[in-house]
Amino acid sequence: MAKTWFLIAVFSVLVLGSIGMALAAEPGESDVTTSHDHGEFLYTTTDSISLESGNISEASLESNMSTYRWTGLYGNVTGNIVLGDSNSNQLFAWTAQGRVVYASELATINWANLADADWAATETDYTFLNVSGSADDYNNTFAGAAENIGSLIFTTLTSDYATTLSSGSTTWKTYSLTDASGGTDIIFAGRVVQSGTTYNGETADFQMILPEDGTANDNTPTTFNLWVELV
């Protein structure tokens, strides 16, 4: 059975600056303070048809099944933008809101090298997304034309995107990026919408989709590291 994990995550992030060090601002690492697995989609409706020998019958079938290639993540974002030093001493702190949530299997990201990850780059790292004829492959999922991801740090960064569903009017977008560091270098970015409506009617600040291989009875979960850009 495919592994589809839905988590509720509340992030608390401090973005530090220091006098005498010429460091560019970058998203802060995040703490996951709460989480909950909402389980996997199950379609339990079963119908039947009575068939008689010597007859030919016609049946039109409709069904839904869980994806084996993607997982979902949504939640809230809280944090502060801080003026402080490298010893975590704070001179001033501003209560902030989220702008973009970043998720990657990478432990560290070369933020200065961020660029769009097209289908070829993404499917090289996630080969299970490159399946001809599959409705849930990368191309059918990230079908939105490239646009600015909405970051205020990387003002010219554009990427194609996937739009996940909302039970209200919120538009939730996930972008596909890379830092070209070699190996698995794909980063996914979810645009924050303050107090948006999620797929199941809850209120959250972000909702995004991430690749996770459940093909060939693969039951091993994937660990994603998370960062938040605050404004």
Secondary structure, DSSP 4 states (H G I P E B T S, - for coil): -----EEEEEEEEEE---TT------PEE-EE--------------------TT-------------SSEEEEEEEEEEEEEEE-TT--EEEEEEE-EEEEEEES-SS--GGG-EE--HHHHHHH-GGG--TT-TTSHHHHS-EEEEE---SSSTT-EEEEEEE--SSS--EEEEEEE---SSS-EEEEEE--TTEE-TTS-EESEEEEEE---GGG-------EEEEEE-
